[in-house]
């Protein structure tokens, strides 16, 4: 099965966008206080996300 050049580009755009969002989240998290981080962890845990 050959790779469709348009589909391939969309996948690359999704990967790029995902990496971009992760980088933005990392920047915000780096500046959060301990209570803010604890609240974030609690929120993720209560929504069923594994940490």
mmCIF file of the N, C-alpha and C atoms, coordinates in Angstrom:
data_MODEL
# 
_entry.id   MODEL 
# 
loop_
_atom_site.group_PDB 
_atom_site.id 
_atom_site.type_symbol 
_atom_site.label_atom_id 
_atom_site.label_alt_id 
_atom_site.label_comp_id 
_atom_site.label_asym_id 
_atom_site.label_entity_id 
_atom_site.label_seq_id 
_atom_site.pdbx_PDB_ins_code 
_atom_site.Cartn_x 
_atom_site.Cartn_y 
_atom_site.Cartn_z 
_atom_site.occupancy 
_atom_site.B_iso_or_equiv 
_atom_site.pdbx_formal_charge 
_atom_site.auth_seq_id 
_atom_site.auth_comp_id 
_atom_site.auth_asym_id 
_atom_site.auth_atom_id 
_atom_site.pdbx_PDB_model_num 
ATOM 1   N N  . UNK A 1 1  ? 0.846   -1.183 0.000  1.00 0.00 ? 1  UNK A N  1 
ATOM 2   C CA . UNK A 1 1  ? 0.000   0.000  0.000  1.00 0.00 ? 1  UNK A CA 1 
ATOM 3   C C  . UNK A 1 1  ? 0.888   1.243  0.000  1.00 0.00 ? 1  UNK A C  1 
ATOM 4   N N  . UNK A 1 2  ? 0.671   2.119  -0.936 1.00 0.00 ? 2  UNK A N  1 
ATOM 5   C CA . UNK A 1 2  ? 1.486   3.318  -1.015 1.00 0.00 ? 2  UNK A CA 1 
ATOM 6   C C  . UNK A 1 2  ? 0.936   4.404  -0.087 1.00 0.00 ? 2  UNK A C  1 
ATOM 7   N N  . UNK A 1 3  ? 1.820   5.290  0.292  1.00 0.00 ? 3  UNK A N  1 
ATOM 8   C CA . UNK A 1 3  ? 1.429   6.400  1.152  1.00 0.00 ? 3  UNK A CA 1 
ATOM 9   C C  . UNK A 1 3  ? 0.869   7.529  0.298  1.00 0.00 ? 3  UNK A C  1 
ATOM 10  N N  . UNK A 1 4  ? -0.297  7.965  0.637  1.00 0.00 ? 4  UNK A N  1 
ATOM 11  C CA . UNK A 1 4  ? -0.892  9.105  -0.045 1.00 0.00 ? 4  UNK A CA 1 
ATOM 12  C C  . UNK A 1 4  ? -0.181  10.360 0.446  1.00 0.00 ? 4  UNK A C  1 
ATOM 13  N N  . UNK A 1 5  ? 0.340   11.149 -0.476 1.00 0.00 ? 5  UNK A N  1 
ATOM 14  C CA . UNK A 1 5  ? 1.115   12.324 -0.052 1.00 0.00 ? 5  UNK A CA 1 
ATOM 15  C C  . UNK A 1 5  ? 0.279   13.321 0.733  1.00 0.00 ? 5  UNK A C  1 
ATOM 16  N N  . UNK A 1 6  ? -1.021  13.385 0.480  1.00 0.00 ? 6  UNK A N  1 
ATOM 17  C CA . UNK A 1 6  ? -1.881  14.313 1.215  1.00 0.00 ? 6  UNK A CA 1 
ATOM 18  C C  . UNK A 1 6  ? -2.170  13.789 2.613  1.00 0.00 ? 6  UNK A C  1 
ATOM 19  N N  . UNK A 1 7  ? -2.455  12.493 2.722  1.00 0.00 ? 7  UNK A N  1 
ATOM 20  C CA . UNK A 1 7  ? -2.697  11.878 4.031  1.00 0.00 ? 7  UNK A CA 1 
ATOM 21  C C  . UNK A 1 7  ? -1.446  11.972 4.884  1.00 0.00 ? 7  UNK A C  1 
ATOM 22  N N  . UNK A 1 8  ? -0.308  11.702 4.284  1.00 0.00 ? 8  UNK A N  1 
ATOM 23  C CA . UNK A 1 8  ? 0.959   11.775 4.998  1.00 0.00 ? 8  UNK A CA 1 
ATOM 24  C C  . UNK A 1 8  ? 1.178   13.177 5.558  1.00 0.00 ? 8  UNK A C  1 
ATOM 25  N N  . UNK A 1 9  ? 0.874   14.191 4.758  1.00 0.00 ? 9  UNK A N  1 
ATOM 26  C CA . UNK A 1 9  ? 1.051   15.575 5.210  1.00 0.00 ? 9  UNK A CA 1 
ATOM 27  C C  . UNK A 1 9  ? 0.127   15.888 6.380  1.00 0.00 ? 9  UNK A C  1 
ATOM 28  N N  . UNK A 1 10 ? -1.111  15.394 6.323  1.00 0.00 ? 10 UNK A N  1 
ATOM 29  C CA . UNK A 1 10 ? -2.041  15.639 7.425  1.00 0.00 ? 10 UNK A CA 1 
ATOM 30  C C  . UNK A 1 10 ? -1.537  14.997 8.708  1.00 0.00 ? 10 UNK A C  1 
ATOM 31  N N  . UNK A 1 11 ? -1.011  13.789 8.600  1.00 0.00 ? 11 UNK A N  1 
ATOM 32  C CA . UNK A 1 11 ? -0.473  13.126 9.784  1.00 0.00 ? 11 UNK A CA 1 
ATOM 33  C C  . UNK A 1 11 ? 0.690   13.924 10.358 1.00 0.00 ? 11 UNK A C  1 
ATOM 34  N N  . UNK A 1 12 ? 1.563   14.424 9.503  1.00 0.00 ? 12 UNK A N  1 
ATOM 35  C CA . UNK A 1 12 ? 2.685   15.231 9.973  1.00 0.00 ? 12 UNK A CA 1 
ATOM 36  C C  . UNK A 1 12 ? 2.190   16.508 10.636 1.00 0.00 ? 12 UNK A C  1 
ATOM 37  N N  . UNK A 1 13 ? 1.152   17.119 10.091 1.00 0.00 ? 13 UNK A N  1 
ATOM 38  C CA . UNK A 1 13 ? 0.588   18.317 10.694 1.00 0.00 ? 13 UNK A CA 1 
ATOM 39  C C  . UNK A 1 13 ? 0.006   18.010 12.064 1.00 0.00 ? 13 UNK A C  1 
ATOM 40  N N  . UNK A 1 14 ? -0.644  16.853 12.199 1.00 0.00 ? 14 UNK A N  1 
ATOM 41  C CA . UNK A 1 14 ? -1.199  16.463 13.493 1.00 0.00 ? 14 UNK A CA 1 
ATOM 42  C C  . UNK A 1 14 ? -0.089  16.234 14.497 1.00 0.00 ? 14 UNK A C  1 
ATOM 43  N N  . UNK A 1 15 ? 0.980   15.574 14.071 1.00 0.00 ? 15 UNK A N  1 
ATOM 44  C CA . UNK A 1 15 ? 2.115   15.323 14.966 1.00 0.00 ? 15 UNK A CA 1 
ATOM 45  C C  . UNK A 1 15 ? 2.760   16.634 15.392 1.00 0.00 ? 15 UNK A C  1 
ATOM 46  N N  . UNK A 1 16 ? 2.911   17.550 14.445 1.00 0.00 ? 16 UNK A N  1 
ATOM 47  C CA . UNK A 1 16 ? 3.501   18.851 14.742 1.00 0.00 ? 16 UNK A CA 1 
ATOM 48  C C  . UNK A 1 16 ? 2.622   19.626 15.713 1.00 0.00 ? 16 UNK A C  1 
ATOM 49  N N  . UNK A 1 17 ? 1.328   19.615 15.451 1.00 0.00 ? 17 UNK A N  1 
ATOM 50  C CA . UNK A 1 17 ? 0.393   20.336 16.313 1.00 0.00 ? 17 UNK A CA 1 
ATOM 51  C C  . UNK A 1 17 ? 0.398   19.738 17.722 1.00 0.00 ? 17 UNK A C  1 
ATOM 52  N N  . UNK A 1 18 ? 0.449   18.419 17.811 1.00 0.00 ? 18 UNK A N  1 
ATOM 53  C CA . UNK A 1 18 ? 0.489   17.746 19.113 1.00 0.00 ? 18 UNK A CA 1 
ATOM 54  C C  . UNK A 1 18 ? 1.747   18.154 19.879 1.00 0.00 ? 18 UNK A C  1 
ATOM 55  N N  . UNK A 1 19 ? 2.889   18.138 19.204 1.00 0.00 ? 19 UNK A N  1 
ATOM 56  C CA . UNK A 1 19 ? 4.150   18.533 19.838 1.00 0.00 ? 19 UNK A CA 1 
ATOM 57  C C  . UNK A 1 19 ? 4.112   19.984 20.284 1.00 0.00 ? 19 UNK A C  1 
ATOM 58  N N  . UNK A 1 20 ? 3.499   20.823 19.484 1.00 0.00 ? 20 UNK A N  1 
ATOM 59  C CA . UNK A 1 20 ? 3.363   22.238 19.812 1.00 0.00 ? 20 UNK A CA 1 
ATOM 60  C C  . UNK A 1 20 ? 2.524   22.427 21.078 1.00 0.00 ? 20 UNK A C  1 
ATOM 61  N N  . UNK A 1 21 ? 1.409   21.701 21.173 1.00 0.00 ? 21 UNK A N  1 
ATOM 62  C CA . UNK A 1 21 ? 0.546   21.792 22.354 1.00 0.00 ? 21 UNK A CA 1 
ATOM 63  C C  . UNK A 1 21 ? 1.257   21.284 23.601 1.00 0.00 ? 21 UNK A C  1 
ATOM 64  N N  . UNK A 1 22 ? 1.996   20.197 23.475 1.00 0.00 ? 22 UNK A N  1 
ATOM 65  C CA . UNK A 1 22 ? 2.736   19.657 24.615 1.00 0.00 ? 22 UNK A CA 1 
ATOM 66  C C  . UNK A 1 22 ? 3.770   20.661 25.097 1.00 0.00 ? 22 UNK A C  1 
ATOM 67  N N  . UNK A 1 23 ? 4.462   21.312 24.170 1.00 0.00 ? 23 UNK A N  1 
ATOM 68  C CA . UNK A 1 23 ? 5.462   22.316 24.551 1.00 0.00 ? 23 UNK A CA 1 
ATOM 69  C C  . UNK A 1 23 ? 4.814   23.480 25.303 1.00 0.00 ? 23 UNK A C  1 
ATOM 70  N N  . UNK A 1 24 ? 3.647   23.914 24.858 1.00 0.00 ? 24 UNK A N  1 
ATOM 71  C CA . UNK A 1 24 ? 2.940   25.000 25.548 1.00 0.00 ? 24 UNK A CA 1 
ATOM 72  C C  . UNK A 1 24 ? 2.534   24.572 26.954 1.00 0.00 ? 24 UNK A C  1 
ATOM 73  N N  . UNK A 1 25 ? 2.046   23.350 27.078 1.00 0.00 ? 25 UNK A N  1 
ATOM 74  C CA . UNK A 1 25 ? 1.638   22.841 28.398 1.00 0.00 ? 25 UNK A CA 1 
ATOM 75  C C  . UNK A 1 25 ? 2.848   22.760 29.318 1.00 0.00 ? 25 UNK A C  1 
ATOM 76  N N  . UNK A 1 26 ? 3.975   22.281 28.803 1.00 0.00 ? 26 UNK A N  1 
ATOM 77  C CA . UNK A 1 26 ? 5.190   22.180 29.617 1.00 0.00 ? 26 UNK A CA 1 
ATOM 78  C C  . UNK A 1 26 ? 5.618   23.544 30.149 1.00 0.00 ? 26 UNK A C  1 
ATOM 79  N N  . UNK A 1 27 ? 5.537   24.572 29.307 1.00 0.00 ? 27 UNK A N  1 
ATOM 80  C CA . UNK A 1 27 ? 5.926   25.921 29.743 1.00 0.00 ? 27 UNK A CA 1 
ATOM 81  C C  . UNK A 1 27 ? 5.043   26.401 30.884 1.00 0.00 ? 27 UNK A C  1 
ATOM 82  N N  . UNK A 1 28 ? 3.752   26.144 30.794 1.00 0.00 ? 28 UNK A N  1 
ATOM 83  C CA . UNK A 1 28 ? 2.822   26.578 31.836 1.00 0.00 ? 28 UNK A CA 1 
ATOM 84  C C  . UNK A 1 28 ? 3.073   25.801 33.126 1.00 0.00 ? 28 UNK A C  1 
ATOM 85  N N  . UNK A 1 29 ? 3.252   24.493 32.997 1.00 0.00 ? 29 UNK A N  1 
ATOM 86  C CA . UNK A 1 29 ? 3.437   23.637 34.175 1.00 0.00 ? 29 UNK A CA 1 
ATOM 87  C C  . UNK A 1 29 ? 4.720   23.990 34.922 1.00 0.00 ? 29 UNK A C  1 
ATOM 88  N N  . UNK A 1 30 ? 5.756   24.368 34.187 1.00 0.00 ? 30 UNK A N  1 
ATOM 89  C CA . UNK A 1 30 ? 7.026   24.740 34.820 1.00 0.00 ? 30 UNK A CA 1 
ATOM 90  C C  . UNK A 1 30 ? 6.872   25.899 35.801 1.00 0.00 ? 30 UNK A C  1 
ATOM 91  N N  . UNK A 1 31 ? 5.888   26.760 35.580 1.00 0.00 ? 31 UNK A N  1 
ATOM 92  C CA . UNK A 1 31 ? 5.725   27.954 36.417 1.00 0.00 ? 31 UNK A CA 1 
ATOM 93  C C  . UNK A 1 31 ? 4.616   27.805 37.462 1.00 0.00 ? 31 UNK A C  1 
ATOM 94  N N  . UNK A 1 32 ? 4.025   26.626 37.556 1.00 0.00 ? 32 UNK A N  1 
ATOM 95  C CA . UNK A 1 32 ? 2.936   26.422 38.518 1.00 0.00 ? 32 UNK A CA 1 
ATOM 96  C C  . UNK A 1 32 ? 3.500   26.174 39.914 1.00 0.00 ? 32 UNK A C  1 
ATOM 97  N N  . UNK A 1 33 ? 2.767   26.631 40.903 1.00 0.00 ? 33 UNK A N  1 
ATOM 98  C CA . UNK A 1 33 ? 3.158   26.395 42.292 1.00 0.00 ? 33 UNK A CA 1 
ATOM 99  C C  . UNK A 1 33 ? 2.806   24.951 42.671 1.00 0.00 ? 33 UNK A C  1 
ATOM 100 N N  . UNK A 1 34 ? 3.322   24.512 43.798 1.00 0.00 ? 34 UNK A N  1 
ATOM 101 C CA . UNK A 1 34 ? 3.033   23.158 44.259 1.00 0.00 ? 34 UNK A CA 1 
ATOM 102 C C  . UNK A 1 34 ? 1.533   22.928 44.449 1.00 0.00 ? 34 UNK A C  1 
ATOM 103 N N  . UNK A 1 35 ? 0.805   23.840 45.091 1.00 0.00 ? 35 UNK A N  1 
ATOM 104 C CA . UNK A 1 35 ? -0.647  23.628 45.227 1.00 0.00 ? 35 UNK A CA 1 
ATOM 105 C C  . UNK A 1 35 ? -1.363  23.555 43.865 1.00 0.00 ? 35 UNK A C  1 
ATOM 106 N N  . UNK A 1 36 ? -0.901  24.347 42.904 1.00 0.00 ? 36 UNK A N  1 
ATOM 107 C CA . UNK A 1 36 ? -1.511  24.294 41.568 1.00 0.00 ? 36 UNK A CA 1 
ATOM 108 C C  . UNK A 1 36 ? -1.231  22.952 40.894 1.00 0.00 ? 36 UNK A C  1 
ATOM 109 N N  . UNK A 1 37 ? -0.006  22.460 41.050 1.00 0.00 ? 37 UNK A N  1 
ATOM 110 C CA . UNK A 1 37 ? 0.340   21.158 40.480 1.00 0.00 ? 37 UNK A CA 1 
ATOM 111 C C  . UNK A 1 37 ? -0.459  20.035 41.134 1.00 0.00 ? 37 UNK A C  1 
ATOM 112 N N  . UNK A 1 38 ? -0.607  20.120 42.450 1.00 0.00 ? 38 UNK A N  1 
ATOM 113 C CA . UNK A 1 38 ? -1.402  19.107 43.155 1.00 0.00 ? 38 UNK A CA 1 
ATOM 114 C C  . UNK A 1 38 ? -2.849  19.127 42.683 1.00 0.00 ? 38 UNK A C  1 
ATOM 115 N N  . UNK A 1 39 ? -3.394  20.309 42.476 1.00 0.00 ? 39 UNK A N  1 
ATOM 116 C CA . UNK A 1 39 ? -4.770  20.425 41.986 1.00 0.00 ? 39 UNK A CA 1 
ATOM 117 C C  . UNK A 1 39 ? -4.884  19.851 40.575 1.00 0.00 ? 39 UNK A C  1 
ATOM 118 N N  . UNK A 1 40 ? -3.886  20.081 39.753 1.00 0.00 ? 40 UNK A N  1 
ATOM 119 C CA . UNK A 1 40 ? -3.885  19.543 38.396 1.00 0.00 ? 40 UNK A CA 1 
ATOM 120 C C  . UNK A 1 40 ? -3.844  18.019 38.416 1.00 0.00 ? 40 UNK A C  1 
ATOM 121 N N  . UNK A 1 41 ? -2.983  17.463 39.247 1.00 0.00 ? 41 UNK A N  1 
ATOM 122 C CA . UNK A 1 41 ? -2.882  16.006 39.366 1.00 0.00 ? 41 UNK A CA 1 
ATOM 123 C C  . UNK A 1 41 ? -4.203  15.434 39.866 1.00 0.00 ? 41 UNK A C  1 
ATOM 124 N N  . UNK A 1 42 ? -4.795  16.067 40.855 1.00 0.00 ? 42 UNK A N  1 
ATOM 125 C CA . UNK A 1 42 ? -6.073  15.593 41.379 1.00 0.00 ? 42 UNK A CA 1 
ATOM 126 C C  . UNK A 1 42 ? -7.147  15.634 40.288 1.00 0.00 ? 42 UNK A C  1 
ATOM 127 N N  . UNK A 1 43 ? -7.173  16.717 39.526 1.00 0.00 ? 43 UNK A N  1 
ATOM 128 C CA . UNK A 1 43 ? -8.163  16.861 38.458 1.00 0.00 ? 43 UNK A CA 1 
ATOM 129 C C  . UNK A 1 43 ? -7.992  15.763 37.408 1.00 0.00 ? 43 UNK A C  1 
ATOM 130 N N  . UNK A 1 44 ? -6.747  15.515 37.005 1.00 0.00 ? 44 UNK A N  1 
ATOM 131 C CA . UNK A 1 44 ? -6.500  14.467 36.016 1.00 0.00 ? 44 UNK A CA 1 
ATOM 132 C C  . UNK A 1 44 ? -6.876  13.092 36.575 1.00 0.00 ? 44 UNK A C  1 
ATOM 133 N N  . UNK A 1 45 ? -6.520  12.848 37.828 1.00 0.00 ? 45 UNK A N  1 
ATOM 134 C CA . UNK A 1 45 ? -6.829  11.567 38.455 1.00 0.00 ? 45 UNK A CA 1 
ATOM 135 C C  . UNK A 1 45 ? -8.338  11.364 38.566 1.00 0.00 ? 45 UNK A C  1 
ATOM 136 N N  . UNK A 1 46 ? -9.056  12.418 38.926 1.00 0.00 ? 46 UNK A N  1 
ATOM 137 C CA . UNK A 1 46 ? -10.508 12.290 39.092 1.00 0.00 ? 46 UNK A CA 1 
ATOM 138 C C  . UNK A 1 46 ? -11.224 12.083 37.750 1.00 0.00 ? 46 UNK A C  1 
ATOM 139 N N  . UNK A 1 47 ? -10.554 12.421 36.653 1.00 0.00 ? 47 UNK A N  1 
ATOM 140 C CA . UNK A 1 47 ? -11.122 12.213 35.329 1.00 0.00 ? 47 UNK A CA 1 
ATOM 141 C C  . UNK A 1 47 ? -10.679 10.880 34.724 1.00 0.00 ? 47 UNK A C  1 
ATOM 142 N N  . UNK A 1 48 ? -9.972  10.075 35.543 1.00 0.00 ? 48 UNK A N  1 
ATOM 143 C CA . UNK A 1 48 ? -9.582  8.756  35.099 1.00 0.00 ? 48 UNK A CA 1 
ATOM 144 C C  . UNK A 1 48 ? -8.286  8.699  34.293 1.00 0.00 ? 48 UNK A C  1 
ATOM 145 N N  . UNK A 1 49 ? -7.517  9.758  34.316 1.00 0.00 ? 49 UNK A N  1 
ATOM 146 C CA . UNK A 1 49 ? -6.236  9.753  33.599 1.00 0.00 ? 49 UNK A CA 1 
ATOM 147 C C  . UNK A 1 49 ? -5.176  9.128  34.496 1.00 0.00 ? 49 UNK A C  1 
ATOM 148 N N  . UNK A 1 50 ? -4.364  8.251  33.921 1.00 0.00 ? 50 UNK A N  1 
ATOM 149 C CA . UNK A 1 50 ? -3.289  7.636  34.694 1.00 0.00 ? 50 UNK A CA 1 
ATOM 150 C C  . UNK A 1 50 ? -2.059  8.519  34.654 1.00 0.00 ? 50 UNK A C  1 
ATOM 151 N N  . UNK A 1 51 ? -1.420  8.622  35.789 1.00 0.00 ? 51 UNK A N  1 
ATOM 152 C CA . UNK A 1 51 ? -0.241  9.477  35.902 1.00 0.00 ? 51 UNK A CA 1 
ATOM 153 C C  . UNK A 1 51 ? 0.950   8.621  36.256 1.00 0.00 ? 51 UNK A C  1 
# 
